[in-house]
Amino acid sequence: MRKILKDLCLLMFIVILILPVEAVPGELSEFGNFTGGSGLNKTENASRNYFDSDSGLICIDAGKTVEYGEIISSDDLVEEITFLTDSPESELFPVWTADGEYILYTIERNQSDNLESYRIKADGSEIKRIGTGEGNLTGFSDLSLDGRDLVIIKSIDSQLDLYLASLENGTVIPVTSDPQISEGWGAWCRLGKKITYTQEPAGMPSQLWIVDRDGSNKTRLGTSENVGIGKDWCPLGLRVIYSAKDLKQADDLWVIDFYGTNQTQLTNTSYNEWNPSFSPDGKWIAYVSDEGGSPDIWLRDIEGNYRARITNNIGRIDSIPRWSPDGSEIVFAGHKPGNDSSIDLINSSDTVLISDLDASLINDLDFDPLNGSDIDQTNSSDIDPTGSSDNGSINVLNTATNNDSEIVIIKLLSAPHISPYPKITGVEVNPPEELLQEGNVTVSITVTNEGGNASEGNISVSFPGKEKIKRVEGTSSVVGVYSEGSLIQGKNGEIAAQYPLVELTEYEWGAGQEEILNVTVVPNNETEEIVFFVRAELKDKRTETYRRDPLLSADEDQQGLDVHKYLLKVR
């Protein structure tokens, strides 16, 4: 019976997904403008999370904006970067084949707008011209999961349109062909029926649209504007991730349901993020950001706990990172620094690159390569990654500044290291209101490890008012009580305690594990309030360093560490 129910649910999911957009009435263009109008973060079913417990595929909660997160080293994620090509021409717009064996890409010769199409094996061998889609070819966009149909972009008189190129018989058929609108840079729905793409009517900002593979049922998704060229579908196929400008004209990452609702802003920063791509398991997002001062490739987990800069000070505005089908590698167009074809990031202090812009060009650049306008290199918000131009065309070939773009692969570690992340998720006192001098109070601290496994961790509560510790208990078997004068470990070595300290210690504190420390104290008759300091720390197994909550604070405890400070009135 359970198997029958599971099969029935799967069938219903597929039926819902392949319904044309018009079959879901009253759910399009329902929310505010992505650039920050009214209803910016208004959503329906905001607690919904797309999760398949069998496959492990997940996607971002609707209505959830991810946090900035901790910056981690690329060494924790990346094994090496390899340059597959080395030629004087520009190799652009790489796309994986469905089996992950080959990469399809285009070559620009002599700055011609008519690109040639090639195929290369993922190990850098067997380079072959395939001729797919040639003739006014502007770029490759996305390959269907069955590996048969490639979304390509063609340009005629600066007018972009979407086409499907069959890799089986070579036929090329148009998907969009409105002579008044540029339409390009499409991404396949995971089940292969629909394509999301960027549309730019003449004289108007670019928008997010969706269309059936045969060109029917063209529908705008929400009211998005200034949409970037890179976009992707959540692995379950229900949500689309892309970039759009906010009120400050910074590009942020957004997601939206394929039928136009649950429009959600994922990032809200002072810098730009654009051209996102989901990992096949839906747990990571690769994207471009100028957070470091220039366009670079970054990775972040979908919960927003961690992010890592994969490149360093060299980047191209129109790079679109593409994950291999098994999620072990990322391909992109890049600039080769020096003569090494392979770079081991584990033994390098600097991460490297994915750009056709030389570092000297970045430092000297005084114009916007997208539209020729002047830009201030000290102000990253002036970089426009949407690909929009003044004449209504979204021809990102205008971004090319030299002929030194190569096909590059990032090989990821098979088991990426995730640092532990302590989070104080609960601080409760009982009684919760004012306390009588003759009474006592119990402080309960809950800490959760929201990151990777830790070799050990601590919850610390101390009482600078020298309250008497009456009782302690915790979920760990190790809880220490240190009275005034006891030797404790300070920030810079062993010290004598100035006031009572209680510390819970848990060894092998796993990811997601929660620990609780309860401390009951008796008020000090000389004070009218109880002050207590709380902090948590987890030790990284790999680096042997501690991550603490709080990271920064105006208050420190006797050990010289940042703490959260709490007050409880006594009468």
HELIX and SHEET records of a PDB file:
HELIX    1   1 ARG A    2  ILE A   18  1                                  17    
HELIX    2   2 VAL A   21  ALA A   23  5                                   3    
HELIX    3   3 SER A   74  ASP A   76  5                                   3    
HELIX    4   4 LEU A  345  ASN A  347  5                                   3    
HELIX    5   5 ALA A  359  ASP A  364  1                                   6    
HELIX    6   6 SER A  380  ASP A  382  5                                   3    
HELIX    7   7 VAL A  396  THR A  399  5                                   4    
SHEET    1   A 5 GLU A  70  ILE A  71  0                                        
SHEET    2   A 5 TYR A 306  ARG A 309  1                                        
SHEET    3   A 5 ASP A 296  ASP A 301 -1                                        
SHEET    4   A 5 TRP A 284  SER A 289 -1                                        
SHEET    5   A 5 GLU A 273  PHE A 278 -1                                        
SHEET    1   B 5 ARG A 322  TRP A 323  0                                        
SHEET    2   B 5 GLU A 329  GLY A 334 -1                                        
SHEET    3   B 5 GLU A 406  LEU A 412 -1                                        
SHEET    4   B 5 VAL A  78  PHE A  83 -1                                        
SHEET    5   B 5 SER A 342  ASP A 344 -1                                        
SHEET    1   C 4 SER A  90  TRP A  96  0                                        
SHEET    2   C 4 TYR A 102  GLU A 108 -1                                        
SHEET    3   C 4 GLU A 116  LYS A 121 -1                                        
SHEET    4   C 4 LYS A 128  ARG A 129 -1                                        
SHEET    1   D 4 LEU A 137  LEU A 143  0                                        
SHEET    2   D 4 ASP A 149  ILE A 156 -1                                        
SHEET    3   D 4 GLN A 159  SER A 166 -1                                        
SHEET    4   D 4 VAL A 172  PRO A 174 -1                                        
SHEET    1   E 4 ILE A 181  TRP A 188  0                                        
SHEET    2   E 4 LYS A 194  PRO A 201 -1                                        
SHEET    3   E 4 GLN A 207  ASP A 212 -1                                        
SHEET    4   E 4 THR A 219  ARG A 220 -1                                        
SHEET    1   F 4 ASP A 232  TRP A 233  0                                        
SHEET    2   F 4 ARG A 239  LYS A 245 -1                                        
SHEET    3   F 4 ASP A 251  ASP A 257 -1                                        
SHEET    4   F 4 THR A 264  GLN A 265 -1                                        
SHEET    1   G 4 PRO A 422  ASN A 430  0                                        
SHEET    2   G 4 VAL A 441  ASN A 449 -1                                        
SHEET    3   G 4 GLU A 514  VAL A 522 -1                                        
SHEET    4   G 4 LYS A 468  GLY A 474 -1                                        
SHEET    1   H 5 VAL A 478  TYR A 482  0                                        
SHEET    2   H 5 LEU A 501  TRP A 509 -1                                        
SHEET    3   H 5 ALA A 454  SER A 462 -1                                        
SHEET    4   H 5 GLU A 529  ASP A 540 -1                                        
SHEET    5   H 5 TYR A 546  ASP A 549 -1                                        
SHEET    1   I 5 VAL A 478  TYR A 482  0                                        
SHEET    2   I 5 LEU A 501  TRP A 509 -1                                        
SHEET    3   I 5 ALA A 454  SER A 462 -1                                        
SHEET    4   I 5 GLU A 529  ASP A 540 -1                                        
SHEET    5   I 5 HIS A 564  LYS A 569 -1                                        
SHEET    1   J 2 LEU A 487  GLY A 490  0                                        
SHEET    2   J 2 GLY A 493  ALA A 496 -1                                        
END                                                                             
